[in-house]
Amino acid sequence: MSYGRYPREYNPKVHGPYMPGRYYGKPDTPFGQVKLGDLGAWIGRRNKGVDSIWGSIHRGYWRWASKNLHVRTTGFVPFGQACMALSAFYFVLMYGERKYHRHCKYH
Amino acid sequence: MLSAFRTGALRSIVQGHGTFKVLSVVPARNASAPSKQDRIDTWDYVNSVYFGPERDMKNFPHPTQPAQHEPVRMGVLPASWFEFFYPKTGVTGPYVFLGGMTLWMMSKEIMVVDHYFWEFPAFWAMVYWVSTSPKMGPKLKQYISDKIEMRKNILYERPLAKMRDAEEKNISNLQRLLEECETASFVNQAKKEGVELQLEAAYRQRLNTAFQEVKKRLDYEVEITNVKRKFEQDHMVNWIVSSVTKSITPQQEKESIQSCIQTLKQLASKQTAAA
């Protein structure tokens, strides 16, 4: 269990100070460069454990925050992005309720 | 507790002086607080770990804080998302994707136009209006940048300046101490010279005293000799005069008067002969 610890691959002598937004494992092809045909294999190579998913969310947040939120002069942008994310989240959350307000029966 | 307050450790915490100051006055017996040397050792150790020979600076460069958020399109959407589309769909691809997605969701009523729907465009229209309004936008920007400046000042610059001032004061005090230590040898020399001067003065004083005393005695001798000689002379003169006076008889006196009258007569005759 690696909860509350550094990632197993992190080695301060090689990697320097720990950056929570950085992936210290063996890098795979970035998602943007994956060919459609290799997508299945690419997804198959991913770790799907709870730790890994939580780790990826965590890394994603820190990567976003270090680029947008924890900058020297923070503007409206990160908060606007958070608003957008909240909108999307609530859209999904309330979808089941909102679909009863449809105007047309058939699409 | 009170002694801690007296040493300045607690007082500086209460008054909000920098931790650096606290470190410099915490006594060595307080084992729980790391000493300055401990901190320096830790710093050196961490440096040796992070910047050792194994460090891969090329693939894992040192983290830096960017000045601003990453570039965005349409206010909030990251430009990197648009760049993600470019090689696959061209420049208009992401816009087509956004618009198409919206249209598809609306036509299939996945996104339903209900009373919740207008919250989204209304919110963003308001944001757009506030940020582009010539009255509110700059004012808001000024207000926020002032806040950021103040925060930076409170959290970063002021404590740093305080620490620097404290340390500079410390350094100047130590410099002063060093100078005082250096002057100590001169003080010793000055004291030595002072004592030598005093000795010299005392020696001269004694020489002078001896001279004066000898002079006094010699003067006394001279005076005694003078007085003796004067007395002898006076006595001699008195004695001779009195004995001469005593030796004159009335006969001799008469004769002498007679001879005097004779002499006067001769003188008078000489005077008339000359006239």
Interface residues (C-beta under 8 A of the other chain):
Chain A: P12 K13 V14 H15 G16 P17 M19 R22 G32 S66 K67 N68 L69 H70 V71 R72 T73 T74 G75 F76 V77 P78 G80 Q81 C83 M84 S87 F91 M94 Y95 R98 K99 H101 R102 H103 C104 H107
Chain B: V49 Y50 F51 G52 E54 R55 D56 M57 F60 H62 P63 Q65 P66 A67 Q68 H69 E70 V72 G75 V76 L77 P78 F84 S107 K108 E109 I110 M111 V112 V113 D114 Y116 F120 F123 V127 S131 I144 S145 I148
